[in-house]
Amino acid sequence: MRVRGLWAVIAGCLFMGLAAPAVAQAPESFAGRKAHRLDAARLKALTDFVETSRQALGVPGVSLGIVQDGQTLFAGGFGVREQGRPEAADADTLYLVASNTKPLTTLMLAKLVDEGRLDWETPVADLMPAFRLADAETTGKVRVKHLLCACTGLPYRNLDWEFAPPDAPETLAFDTLSRMSSARPFGSSYSYSNPIAAAGGFVGGHVAHPELALGWAYDRAMAERVFGPLGMTRSTFDFDRAMQGNYARAYGVNPLGELAEVDPARNRQMHAVRPTGGAWSSVNDLLAYVRMELADGLLPDGTRYISSAALKARSDAQVSTGAASWYGMGLDTTTASGVTVRYHGGRLYGFRGDTIWLPEHGVGVVILMNASTGNVLMEALPRKLLEVLFDGRPLADGMVAAAAATDRQRRETSRQAVRYPADAAAVAALAPRYRNAILGGLKVEQAAGQTVFAFDAWTTPVASRAGADGAPIFVAMAPSPTFPFTPGKAGDRRTLTIREGQTDFVFVETD
């Protein structure tokens, strides 16, 4: 789950001096400069920045790793894995790494290319005849390279899996795709979509192990071709295994402006579409991956893990994301700073993280966080890295300070806007039960003086606030809430509508 490419954002605003309180500054270029060695003082500048930012943003725990020229210079943590407990976050703490899973999935596909099991230009329907989109013509255009290119024109869509039951089958991604049509012309523009990326991983797993069910095939292909060879011993798609011992709890802000723990059930649904964002990993494991990327496919002992051509194909431009940035296959690239930066970020409920590397300078960074309030670090840390490496203008600290102030204001505005418990008259007008053909059931219940929306997969108390027209709408009290629910009517049936992008999901009253 991802809002948009972090360096696409940086290219558009960071280098224009967004953090400056007054006027915008001219873009800053580091082209032609040699990166400094990250000595003790420069490392301290980076680690101090992360810890100061963590505290300013109210993130309970952050894990950080830094490599240069094949050497791990820092791998550690700041803060705690769980609020109210002393256990520290460290480089082995597991986080749900969200869309940082995508480049790992395309790495598995690249290994299959090296093995001759598929080609980037292979029609997906040739590998899996059941693959289809709502539009047959577009289905026929989709090649393997299009599965994780964010270039098919398919819309951003997550609610299908977010509301799915915890035991939803891996066919969920394909069922979702069969209902989806391109919102933009094929290949014309950047359009980030999770269902097709999930399908990409399952297609690769099916090619590797056609004898296995889709989920088992993907998990085994990833273990054999990515996690095992790279020594990523703690990485897993097994939520039960991950959520034991040294793992981070997730936190988000609820409509009252409070930082609270996210119900694990809300992220567990990702397991059904895990190639797009369902890996649990640690800084140490992801550093092993980044070191391989920086070494152009070589392992630490000098043996070749993957061909340079197959590895590089993943970062070749498939679609533009800005004047000096592009998306490949599960990888972003920008040259907006005059330096080539490759990366991918990830966002899920209460989790944030990035893997970033500068291939021309042998430097890589991994950051994993357990709160949605850490959003700005996905833009500010890369900027800070450039400042430290190239003696750039000091903008990153101001970015964090501005974001922290904005977050405080946003929380207060939200707190004042909501009524909790929800408005009694608005609640009285609700039906006791609703259903949506795709997202499932919704029960309206009362518990301990609260109005509760109970979905098939998870449950949340709700508050109310005024919509754009002044009429009451309902908002989930869950940390990092979903889109709001708008009451309405369809004939003689009451409805609750939730909108995601161009798609309206209407829950209709049932008997």
C-alpha positions as CSV (number, residue, x, y, z in Angstrom):
1,M,0.0,0.0,0.0
2,R,1.5,3.2,-1.1
3,V,0.3,6.8,-1.8
4,R,2.9,7.6,-4.5
5,G,6.6,7.4,-5.2
6,L,8.5,9.2,-2.5
7,W,11.1,10.6,-4.8
8,A,8.4,11.7,-7.3
9,V,7.3,13.9,-4.4
10,I,10.8,15.0,-3.6
11,A,11.5,15.9,-7.2
12,G,8.4,18.0,-7.2
13,C,8.8,19.8,-3.9
14,L,11.8,18.9,-1.7
15,F,14.5,20.2,-4.0
16,M,12.4,23.3,-4.5
17,G,12.9,24.1,-0.8
18,L,9.5,23.1,0.4
19,A,10.8,23.1,4.0
20,A,11.9,26.7,3.9
21,P,9.4,28.9,5.8
22,A,9.5,31.8,3.3
23,V,10.4,31.7,-0.4
24,A,11.2,28.6,-2.5
25,Q,14.9,28.0,-3.3
26,A,16.4,27.0,-6.6
27,P,16.8,23.2,-7.2
28,E,20.0,21.9,-5.8
29,S,22.1,19.5,-7.9
30,F,24.9,17.2,-6.6
31,A,25.9,16.1,-10.1
32,G,29.6,15.5,-10.5
33,R,30.3,15.6,-6.7
34,K,32.1,12.7,-5.0
35,A,30.3,11.4,-1.9
36,H,32.0,11.8,1.4
37,R,33.0,8.8,3.4
38,L,30.4,8.3,6.2
39,D,32.8,8.7,9.0
40,A,31.8,8.8,12.7
41,A,30.7,12.4,12.6
42,R,28.6,12.1,9.4
43,L,27.0,8.9,10.7
44,K,26.2,10.6,13.9
45,A,24.5,13.4,12.0
46,L,22.3,10.8,10.3
47,T,21.4,8.8,13.4
48,D,20.8,11.9,15.5
49,F,18.5,13.2,12.8
50,V,16.5,9.9,12.9
51,E,16.2,9.9,16.7
52,T,15.3,13.6,16.9
53,S,12.7,13.1,14.2
54,R,11.3,10.0,15.9
55,Q,10.7,12.0,19.0
56,A,9.3,15.0,17.2
57,L,6.9,12.9,15.2
58,G,5.9,10.6,18.1
59,V,7.0,7.4,16.5
60,P,7.4,4.7,19.2
61,G,10.1,2.7,17.3
62,V,12.4,3.1,14.3
63,S,15.0,0.7,13.0
64,L,17.8,2.0,10.7
65,G,20.6,0.5,8.6
66,I,23.3,2.2,6.6
67,V,25.8,0.7,4.2
68,Q,28.6,2.1,2.1
69,D,31.0,0.3,-0.2
70,G,29.7,-3.1,0.9
71,Q,30.2,-2.5,4.6
72,T,27.4,-2.1,7.2
73,L,28.2,1.2,9.0
74,F,25.2,1.2,11.2
75,A,22.4,-1.2,12.1
76,G,20.3,-0.5,15.1
77,G,17.2,1.0,16.5
78,F,15.6,3.9,18.4
79,G,12.7,3.8,20.8
80,V,10.6,0.8,21.5
81,R,8.8,-2.0,19.7
82,E,5.6,-1.4,21.8
83,Q,4.3,1.6,23.6
84,G,4.5,1.3,27.4
85,R,7.0,-1.5,27.3
86,P,10.8,-1.3,27.6
87,E,11.9,-3.7,24.8
88,A,14.0,-1.7,22.3
89,A,13.6,-1.7,18.5
90,D,16.8,-3.0,16.9
91,A,18.1,-4.2,13.5
92,D,16.5,-7.6,13.9
93,T,13.0,-6.3,14.8
94,L,10.4,-7.4,12.4
95,Y,8.1,-4.9,10.7
96,L,5.4,-5.4,8.1
97,V,7.4,-3.8,5.2
98,A,4.4,-3.2,3.0
99,S,5.2,-2.2,-0.6
100,N,8.9,-2.7,0.0
101,T,7.8,-6.3,-0.8
102,K,7.4,-5.3,-4.5
103,P,11.1,-5.1,-5.4
104,L,11.6,-8.4,-3.7
105,T,8.8,-9.9,-5.8
106,T,10.3,-8.6,-9.0
107,L,13.7,-10.0,-7.9
108,M,12.1,-13.4,-7.8
109,L,10.7,-12.8,-11.3
110,A,14.1,-11.7,-12.5
111,K,15.6,-15.0,-11.2
112,L,13.0,-16.9,-13.2
113,V,14.0,-14.8,-16.3
114,D,17.6,-15.9,-15.6
115,E,16.5,-19.5,-15.4
116,G,14.7,-19.2,-18.7
117,R,11.3,-20.0,-17.1
118,L,9.7,-16.8,-18.4
119,D,10.6,-13.6,-20.2
120,W,9.7,-10.0,-19.4
121,E,7.8,-9.9,-22.7
122,T,5.8,-13.1,-22.2
123,P,2.0,-12.5,-22.3
124,V,0.7,-13.2,-18.8
125,A,-2.3,-15.1,-20.2
126,D,0.2,-17.6,-21.7
127,L,1.5,-18.3,-18.2
128,M,-1.8,-18.3,-16.4
129,P,-4.8,-18.6,-18.8
130,A,-7.2,-17.7,-15.9
131,F,-5.7,-14.2,-15.7
132,R,-8.1,-11.5,-17.0
133,L,-9.2,-7.9,-16.5
134,A,-12.7,-6.6,-17.0
135,D,-11.6,-5.5,-20.5
136,A,-10.4,-8.4,-22.8
137,E,-8.4,-6.1,-25.1
138,T,-6.3,-4.8,-22.2
139,T,-5.9,-8.4,-20.8
140,G,-4.2,-9.3,-24.1
141,K,-1.7,-6.4,-23.8
142,V,-0.4,-7.4,-20.4
143,R,3.1,-8.8,-20.4
144,V,5.1,-10.0,-17.4
145,K,6.9,-6.6,-17.2
146,H,3.5,-4.9,-16.8
147,L,2.5,-6.7,-13.6
148,L,4.6,-4.4,-11.4
149,C,5.2,-1.4,-13.7
150,A,2.4,0.9,-12.4
151,C,1.8,1.6,-16.0
152,T,-1.3,-0.4,-17.0
153,G,-3.8,2.4,-16.2
154,L,-5.5,0.3,-13.5
155,P,-6.7,2.4,-10.6
156,Y,-5.3,2.3,-7.0
157,R,-7.6,-0.1,-5.2
158,N,-7.3,-1.8,-1.8
159,L,-10.7,-2.1,-0.2
160,D,-11.3,-5.5,-1.8
161,W,-8.6,-7.0,0.3
162,E,-8.9,-4.7,3.3
163,F,-12.4,-5.9,4.0
164,A,-11.8,-9.5,3.1
165,P,-12.0,-12.2,5.7
166,P,-8.7,-13.3,7.3
167,D,-8.7,-16.6,5.5
168,A,-9.4,-15.1,2.1
169,P,-7.8,-17.2,-0.7
170,E,-4.9,-16.0,-2.9
171,T,-7.4,-15.9,-5.8
172,L,-8.7,-12.7,-4.3
173,A,-6.2,-10.6,-6.4
174,F,-7.4,-12.3,-9.6
175,D,-11.1,-11.9,-8.7
176,T,-10.5,-8.2,-8.0
177,L,-8.7,-7.8,-11.4
178,S,-11.5,-9.4,-13.2
179,R,-13.7,-6.5,-12.1
180,M,-11.2,-3.8,-12.9
181,S,-10.9,-1.6,-16.0
182,S,-8.1,0.8,-16.9
183,A,-8.9,4.3,-15.7
184,R,-6.2,5.7,-18.1
185,P,-4.9,4.5,-21.5
186,F,-2.6,1.5,-21.2
187,G,1.1,2.6,-20.7
188,S,0.3,6.3,-20.9
189,S,0.9,7.4,-17.3
190,Y,1.9,6.3,-13.8
191,S,-1.0,4.6,-12.1
192,Y,-0.1,2.6,-8.9
193,S,-2.3,-0.4,-8.4
194,N,-1.9,-3.2,-5.8
195,P,-4.1,-6.0,-7.2
196,I,-2.1,-6.5,-10.4
197,A,1.2,-6.4,-8.5
198,A,-0.1,-9.1,-6.2
199,A,-1.0,-11.1,-9.3
200,G,2.5,-10.7,-10.6
201,G,4.0,-12.5,-7.6
202,F,1.5,-15.3,-7.8
203,V,2.1,-15.7,-11.5
204,G,5.8,-16.1,-10.8
205,G,5.2,-18.6,-8.1
206,H,2.9,-20.6,-10.4
207,V,5.6,-20.7,-13.1
208,A,8.2,-21.9,-10.5
209,H,5.9,-24.4,-8.9
210,P,2.8,-25.2,-11.0
211,E,2.1,-28.2,-8.8
212,L,1.4,-26.1,-5.7
213,A,-1.5,-23.8,-4.8
214,L,-0.9,-20.2,-5.6
215,G,0.1,-19.0,-2.1
216,W,2.3,-22.0,-1.4
217,A,4.0,-21.6,-4.8
218,Y,4.8,-17.9,-4.2
219,D,6.1,-18.5,-0.7
220,R,8.3,-21.3,-1.9
221,A,9.6,-19.4,-4.9
222,M,10.5,-16.4,-2.7
223,A,12.2,-18.6,-0.1
224,E,14.2,-20.4,-2.8
225,R,15.2,-17.5,-5.0
226,V,15.3,-14.5,-2.6
227,F,15.2,-15.0,1.1
228,G,17.4,-18.1,1.2
229,P,20.2,-17.0,-1.2
230,L,20.4,-13.5,0.3
231,G,20.5,-14.8,3.9
232,M,17.3,-13.0,4.8
233,T,16.7,-15.5,7.6
234,R,14.0,-13.6,9.5
235,S,11.9,-12.5,6.5
236,T,8.6,-14.3,6.2
237,F,5.0,-14.0,4.9
238,D,3.7,-16.0,7.9
239,F,1.9,-13.5,10.2
240,D,1.8,-15.9,13.1
241,R,5.5,-16.6,12.9
242,A,6.4,-12.9,12.5
243,M,4.2,-11.7,15.5
244,Q,6.3,-13.4,18.1
245,G,9.2,-12.1,20.1
246,N,11.1,-9.3,18.5
247,Y,8.4,-7.6,16.3
248,A,7.0,-4.1,16.2
249,R,3.4,-3.3,17.0
250,A,1.7,-0.8,14.6
251,Y,0.4,2.6,15.6
252,G,-1.8,5.2,13.9
253,V,-3.8,8.4,14.8
254,N,-7.5,8.0,15.4
255,P,-10.1,10.8,14.7
256,L,-9.6,12.2,18.2
257,G,-6.0,12.9,17.4
258,E,-4.7,10.1,19.6
259,L,-1.9,7.7,18.7
260,A,-3.2,4.2,19.3
261,E,-2.3,0.7,18.4
262,V,-3.7,-0.6,15.1
263,D,-5.8,-3.8,15.3
264,P,-3.5,-6.5,13.8
265,A,-6.6,-7.8,11.9
266,R,-6.6,-4.8,9.6
267,N,-3.1,-5.7,8.3
268,R,-3.5,-9.4,8.3
269,Q,-5.8,-9.2,5.3
270,M,-2.7,-8.3,3.3
271,H,-1.6,-11.9,3.5
272,A,-4.1,-12.8,0.7
273,V,-2.3,-10.4,-1.6
274,R,1.1,-10.6,-0.1
275,P,3.3,-10.3,-3.2
276,T,2.3,-6.6,-3.3
277,G,3.0,-5.8,0.4
278,G,2.8,-8.7,2.8
279,A,6.4,-9.4,3.8
280,W,7.7,-9.1,7.3
281,S,11.3,-8.2,7.4
282,S,14.1,-6.5,9.4
283,V,16.7,-3.9,8.8
284,N,19.5,-6.6,8.8
285,D,17.6,-8.7,6.2
286,L,16.8,-5.7,4.0
287,L,20.4,-4.5,4.2
288,A,21.5,-7.9,2.7
289,Y,19.1,-7.1,-0.2
290,V,20.4,-3.6,-0.7
291,R,24.0,-4.7,-0.6
292,M,23.3,-7.1,-3.4
293,E,21.6,-4.3,-5.5
294,L,24.7,-2.1,-4.9
295,A,27.0,-5.0,-5.9
296,D,25.2,-5.5,-9.2
297,G,24.0,-8.9,-8.4
298,L,27.0,-10.3,-6.5
299,L,26.9,-11.8,-3.0
300,P,29.4,-10.9,-0.3
301,D,31.6,-13.8,-1.2
302,G,31.9,-12.7,-4.8
303,T,29.6,-15.3,-6.3
304,R,27.0,-14.1,-8.8
305,Y,23.5,-14.4,-7.5
306,I,21.7,-12.9,-10.5
307,S,22.8,-11.6,-13.9
308,S,23.4,-7.9,-14.3
309,A,20.9,-7.8,-17.2
310,A,18.0,-9.4,-15.3
311,L,18.7,-7.2,-12.2
312,K,18.9,-4.0,-14.2
313,A,15.8,-4.6,-16.2
314,R,13.7,-4.0,-13.1
315,S,14.9,-0.4,-12.8
316,D,14.6,0.4,-16.5
317,A,11.9,3.1,-17.1
318,Q,8.4,1.7,-17.8
319,V,6.5,5.0,-17.0
320,S,7.5,8.5,-16.1
321,T,6.7,9.8,-12.6
322,G,8.2,13.2,-13.1
323,A,10.6,15.3,-15.1
324,A,13.6,13.3,-13.9
325,S,12.1,10.2,-12.3
326,W,10.5,7.0,-13.4
327,Y,9.0,3.7,-12.3
328,G,10.4,0.4,-13.5
329,M,9.2,-3.0,-12.2
330,G,8.7,-2.6,-8.5
331,L,11.4,0.1,-8.4
332,D,11.5,3.9,-8.5
333,T,14.4,5.9,-9.8
334,T,15.1,9.6,-9.7
335,T,17.9,11.8,-11.0
336,A,16.3,15.0,-9.8
337,S,19.2,15.8,-7.5
338,G,21.9,15.1,-10.2
339,V,22.5,11.8,-8.4
340,T,20.9,8.5,-9.4
341,V,18.7,7.3,-6.5
342,R,16.8,4.0,-6.5
343,Y,14.3,3.1,-3.9
344,H,10.9,1.8,-2.9
345,G,8.7,2.8,0.0
346,G,5.9,1.1,1.8
347,R,2.9,2.2,3.8
348,L,0.4,0.0,5.7
349,Y,-1.7,0.7,8.7
350,G,0.8,1.8,11.3
351,F,3.9,0.8,9.4
352,R,6.2,2.9,7.2
353,G,9.5,2.0,5.6
354,D,12.0,2.7,2.8
355,T,14.8,1.0,1.0
356,I,17.1,3.5,-0.7
357,W,20.4,3.2,-2.5
358,L,22.7,5.4,-4.6
359,P,24.3,3.0,-7.1
360,E,26.9,5.4,-8.3
361,H,28.2,6.0,-4.8
362,G,27.8,2.6,-3.1
363,V,25.5,3.9,-0.4
364,G,22.3,2.4,0.8
365,V,19.8,3.0,3.7
366,V,16.9,1.1,5.2
367,I,14.5,2.6,7.6
368,L,11.5,0.9,9.2
369,M,9.0,2.6,11.5
370,N,5.9,1.5,13.5
371,A,3.7,4.5,13.3
372,S,1.9,6.4,10.5
373,T,3.2,9.7,12.0
374,G,6.6,8.8,10.5
375,N,5.4,9.6,7.0
376,V,7.7,12.6,6.5
377,L,10.8,10.6,7.2
378,M,10.1,8.8,3.9
379,E,11.0,12.1,2.2
380,A,13.3,13.8,4.8
381,L,15.7,10.9,5.5
382,P,16.8,10.6,1.8
383,R,17.3,14.4,1.7
384,K,19.3,14.2,4.9
385,L,21.5,11.5,3.4
386,L,22.2,13.7,0.4
387,E,23.0,16.7,2.7
388,V,25.5,14.6,4.7
389,L,27.1,12.9,1.7
390,F,27.4,16.0,-0.5
391,D,27.4,18.9,2.0
392,G,23.9,20.0,0.8
393,R,21.8,22.8,2.1
394,P,20.1,21.9,5.4
395,L,16.5,21.3,4.5
396,A,15.6,18.0,6.0
397,D,15.3,19.1,9.6
398,G,12.9,21.9,8.6
399,M,10.8,19.3,6.7
400,V,10.4,17.3,9.9
401,A,9.6,20.3,12.0
402,A,7.0,21.6,9.6
403,A,5.4,18.2,9.3
404,A,5.3,17.8,13.1
405,A,3.5,21.2,13.4
406,T,1.1,20.3,10.6
407,D,0.3,17.0,12.2
408,R,-0.5,18.6,15.5
409,Q,-2.8,21.0,13.8
410,R,-4.5,18.2,11.8
411,R,-5.1,16.2,14.9
412,E,-6.7,19.2,16.7
413,T,-8.9,20.0,13.7
414,S,-10.0,16.3,13.5
415,R,-10.7,16.2,17.3
416,Q,-12.9,19.3,17.1
417,A,-14.8,18.0,14.0
418,V,-15.9,14.6,15.3
419,R,-18.6,13.7,17.7
420,Y,-17.8,10.6,19.8
421,P,-19.9,8.8,20.7
422,A,-21.6,9.3,17.4
423,D,-24.6,11.6,17.1
424,A,-27.6,9.8,18.5
425,A,-30.0,11.0,15.8
426,A,-27.7,10.0,13.0
427,V,-27.2,6.6,14.6
428,A,-31.0,6.1,15.1
429,A,-31.4,6.5,11.3
430,L,-29.1,3.6,10.5
431,A,-30.2,0.1,9.6
432,P,-29.1,-2.7,11.8
433,R,-27.5,-4.7,8.9
434,Y,-26.0,-3.8,5.5
435,R,-24.1,-5.8,2.8
436,N,-21.9,-5.0,-0.1
437,A,-21.5,-7.7,-2.8
438,I,-17.7,-7.2,-2.8
439,L,-16.8,-6.0,0.7
440,G,-19.2,-8.2,2.6
441,G,-21.4,-7.6,5.6
442,L,-21.7,-4.7,8.0
443,K,-23.5,-4.9,11.3
444,V,-24.4,-1.8,13.4
445,E,-24.1,-2.7,17.0
446,Q,-24.1,-0.9,20.4
447,A,-21.4,-1.8,23.0
448,A,-20.5,0.2,26.2
449,G,-22.3,3.3,24.9
450,Q,-20.5,3.2,21.6
451,T,-21.8,2.6,18.1
452,V,-19.8,-0.1,16.4
453,F,-19.4,-1.1,12.8
454,A,-18.7,-4.9,12.7
455,F,-17.4,-6.0,9.3
456,D,-16.7,-9.6,8.3
457,A,-13.0,-9.1,8.9
458,W,-12.7,-6.5,11.7
459,T,-14.7,-4.3,14.0
460,T,-14.4,-0.6,15.0
461,P,-16.3,2.0,17.0
462,V,-17.5,4.9,14.9
463,A,-17.8,8.7,15.4
464,S,-19.8,11.1,13.4
465,R,-19.0,14.5,11.8
466,A,-20.6,16.8,9.3
467,G,-20.0,16.0,5.6
468,A,-19.5,18.6,2.9
469,D,-23.3,19.2,2.7
470,G,-23.6,19.4,6.5
471,A,-25.3,16.0,6.8
472,P,-23.7,13.6,9.2
473,I,-21.3,11.0,8.0
474,F,-19.6,8.2,10.0
475,V,-15.8,7.8,10.5
476,A,-14.1,4.8,12.0
477,M,-12.5,5.4,15.3
478,A,-9.7,3.0,14.3
479,P,-6.2,4.4,14.2
480,S,-5.5,5.4,10.6
481,P,-9.2,5.2,9.7
482,T,-10.7,4.1,6.5
483,F,-12.6,6.5,4.2
484,P,-15.8,7.9,5.7
485,F,-19.2,6.2,5.3
486,T,-22.0,8.4,3.9
487,P,-25.6,7.4,4.7
488,G,-28.1,7.4,1.8
489,K,-31.1,5.6,0.2
490,A,-31.5,3.2,-2.7
491,G,-35.2,2.9,-3.3
492,D,-36.7,2.0,0.1
493,R,-33.4,0.6,1.4
494,R,-30.9,2.5,3.5
495,T,-27.3,2.6,2.4
496,L,-23.8,3.4,3.6
497,T,-21.3,4.4,0.9
498,I,-17.5,4.4,1.1
499,R,-15.5,5.8,-1.8
500,E,-12.0,4.7,-2.9
501,G,-10.7,6.8,-5.8
502,Q,-13.2,6.3,-8.7
503,T,-15.0,3.4,-7.1
504,D,-18.0,3.7,-4.8
505,F,-18.8,0.7,-2.6
506,V,-22.4,0.8,-1.5
507,F,-23.5,-1.2,1.6
508,V,-27.2,-1.8,1.2
509,E,-29.7,-2.5,4.0
510,T,-30.5,-6.2,4.4
511,D,-33.2,-8.0,6.4
